[in-house]
Amino acid sequence: MSNVLEYKGYQASIEFSAEDRVLFGKILHIPSLVLFEAEHPGEIEAAFHRAVDDYLEYCHQAGVEPDKTY
């Protein structure tokens, strides 16, 4: 079992916060900080996909090149 997700060339690590009772993740290997979270395991992958899509849309609207993974 892996705690790394992949989508559109981006990877994210997934962890669990016992204090907050949520799963949370961070896109790896880029200088920008992109975070996401979900309350249920079945929702974390969709949250990651939304985070990547939102990040790419933000970059497009801002006219900047999205960071690429190393």
Secondary structure, DSSP 8 states (H G I E B T S, - for coil): --SEEEETTEEEEEEEETTTTEEEEEEESSSS--EEEESSHHHHHHHHHHHHHHHHHHHHHHT-------
